[in-house]
Every structure is written in C-alpha cells, then in structure tokens.
C-alpha cells in the first residue's frame, strides 16, 4: 500500500496526468505496464489494454481512441517506428511516451523524437524499488545535454552513488546506484538472507553502476555484474554498444564478456544489422577502435538475425554469454 500510494503520487507530481488522458498499454501487464496504469485510474483517466505489442494494432488504436499517454520499452518503440504509418503527425494528441526496462542510446533519441515530437520521457526503477526512482520529463528530454540520462530523483525518493566500502560519492564519481524512500520494498518474501544483502544500512543496492552529475541527473553505466574486465581495464558494454550504434549498418547490438586465457575476459559483440545493410566484423572493429581504442574494441563480432529478449523487450545478455562463454573458446583472445 505504501509503495502504491508513493508511486501514484510520484507519477502525478512529475507528469501531471489529467482526467481526459487515455493511456495505451501494449507491453505485458505482468510487468511494469500494469504499474503505469495506476496513476490514470487515480485521476479518472482511461487505460486501453492490448493483447500484445503489435505495431499495426498500436497505430490503429492511436488513430481511433485518442491516446495521449503510453509506456513502451525501447524495443517496442523501434518496432512501431519501423512501420510505414509511423510518421510525424500520426500522433497529434500524444503527450507522454515514456520508456523504461532498457536503456535507449543517446544517438537514437533524436530519431524517436522526430516521429513522436514533444512526448518522449524516461523512468528508472526496478522490481525492488518500483518504476519511478528517477524520471525525466519532455522538457528535460528535449535538451540534448540530458539525452542518455534517466533523469533526477522523483519525489519521496533519494538516489545516491556508493562505493564498495559503503561511502556515498560526490557528483561525477562512478559507483553503485543506491536508493531509499517510499518506493523501496520491505523485503524478499521468505528470504531474509537476500534481503540483508540487498538492503544495507537503509539503502537498497540496485546492482547498477552509474554516476550523478552536478545537476543531479543520473547516468547509468551497466549492471555491475555485466562490466567486462579485459586486460585489467573496465569495459562498460553500453559504451561499446553506443559506438556500434553510430555505424549506419547497425540496427542494434549487445556486448558481453567471455572468459579468456589471455585477457581475463574477452569483449564480444552480437550485432543485428539494418534490413538490407551490410558490414563485416573487421569493418565494425575498426569503426569502434577509432572511437574507443583497442581495449574496448570487440575481439569477436557475431552477426545475428535477432537478439534474444525477455517478454518486456529486454535483451537477454546472459543468454548470449551462455552461448559463447564456453571452455573451448577460452583461447580465442590471442588470435
């Protein structure tokens, strides 16, 4: 009850929903999409629930039902944008298109804003600290210097960066994102050991790496367990994915680490190309090397038809790691 009231209050004070708002729920309601429906109920607005994120149905519902608000993970946004009907002007009443569940590369944000002008927003949270620990409104998102951030702490929440010794860090320093406030869970049901590990000294440890800048904006790096230590250097997958995303042939990529006898961990990338586009592993490696240097350049590039995803569109990095991080491949980094 406490979390629900805090969540509704945080949404309403941040996004100012109205009784005439109509929200379209296209992502699975077993996840955050259901949570995002609660503020609309609180103000007397409408929620329309689709059985799945089909772009045709989403676009048809927009046109017929006067949708003003919608949550979509980035992957669903990209699928809708690829539809021939998704052009500027098709969404005249849309006031809020907020994304979460996965990061959106900064270089893609202007593309989305072109199709959905003056609507894009973002949120950050997790199951243990629900949905809106931080938020960024349309006005903030329209400023290029903010793009790539997940916003500032929402009302009734405190968000900080902590080092491995439990010290809070100053602006600009990288560490683990920790949160406290009304959105934080009480415990894991029946698992006091996991609760004690996750909530320490009143802070919920998210497992996410990041930094908070001088203006209070949170910039996520990666899940701490996803950071690749290659040749003694920390390699953040999102940095490499961002560089790959600048290549005109790349639609999307996921970067992960594999155990390696020479490097400790070897940087690898799974790349999905744009329809009709062509690229070579060597060409992409040279492209990244020019921007990030040799250490962060993937030693191996895999081309895939599609990246593995969860039901809410998150790329399942662990599945790629499980597929390629095998004992017989530990010597590949020397090549």
Residue, then its C-alpha position, 0 to 999 in steps of 0.5 A: x500500500x505504501x509503495x502504491x500510494x508513493x508511486x501514484x503520487x510520484x507519477x502525478x507530481x512529475x507528469x501531471x496526468x489529467x482526467x481526459x488522458x487515455x493511456x495505451x498499454x501494449x507491453x505485458x501487464x505482468x510487468x511494469x505496464x500494469x504499474x503505469x496504469x495506476x496513476x490514470x485510474x487515480x485521476x479518472x483517466x482511461x487505460x486501453x489494454x492490448x493483447x500484445x505489442x503489435x505495431x499495426x494494432x498500436x497505430x490503429x488504436x492511436x488513430x481511433x481512441x485518442x491516446x495521449x499517454x503510453x509506456x513502451x520499452x525501447x524495443x517496442x518503440x523501434x518496432x512501431x517506428x519501423x512501420x510505414x504509418x509511423x510518421x510525424x503527425x500520426x500522433x497529434x494528441x500524444x503527450x507522454x511516451x515514456x520508456x523504461x526496462x532498457x536503456x535507449x542510446x543517446x544517438x537514437x533519441x533524436x530519431x524517436x523524437x522526430x516521429x513522436x515530437x514533444x512526448x518522449x520521457x524516461x523512468x528508472x526503477x526496478x522490481x525492488x524499488x518500483x518504476x519511478x526512482x528517477x524520471x525525466x520529463x519532455x522538457x528535460x528530454x528535449x535538451x540534448x545535454x540530458x539525452x542518455x540520462x534517466x533523469x533526477x530523483x522523483x519525489x519521496x525518493x533519494x538516489x545516491x552513488x556508493x562505493x564498495x566500502x559503503x561511502x556515498x560519492x560526490x557528483x561525477x564519481x562512478x559507483x553503485x546506484x543506491x536508493x531509499x524512500x517510499x518506493x523501496x520494498x520491505x523485503x524478499x518474501x521468505x528470504x531474509x538472507x537476500x534481503x540483508x544483502x540487498x538492503x544495507x544500512x537503509x539503502x537498497x543496492x540496485x546492482x547498477x553502476x552509474x554516476x550523478x552529475x552536478x545537476x543531479x541527473x543520473x547516468x547509468x553505466x551497466x549492471x555491475x555484474x555485466x562490466x567486462x574486465x579485459x586486460x585489467x581495464x573496465x569495459x562498460x558494454x553500453x559504451x561499446x554498444x553506443x559506438x556500434x550504434x553510430x555505424x549506419x549498418x547497425x540496427x542494434x547490438x549487445x556486448x558481453x564478456x567471455x572468459x579468456x586465457x589471455x585477457x581475463x575476459x574477452x569483449x564480444x559483440x552480437x550485432x543485428x544489422x539494418x534490413x538490407x545493410x551490410x558490414x563485416x566484423x573487421x569493418x565494425x572493429x575498426x569503426x569502434x577502435x577509432x572511437x574507443x581504442x583497442x581495449x574496448x574494441x570487440x575481439x569477436x563480432x557475431x552477426x545475428x538475425x535477432x537478439x534474444x529478449x525477455x517478454x518486456x523487450x529486454x535483451x537477454x545478455x546472459x543468454x548470449x554469454x551462455x552461448x559463447x562463454x564456453x571452455x573451448x573458446x577460452x583461447x580465442x583472445x590471442x588470435 
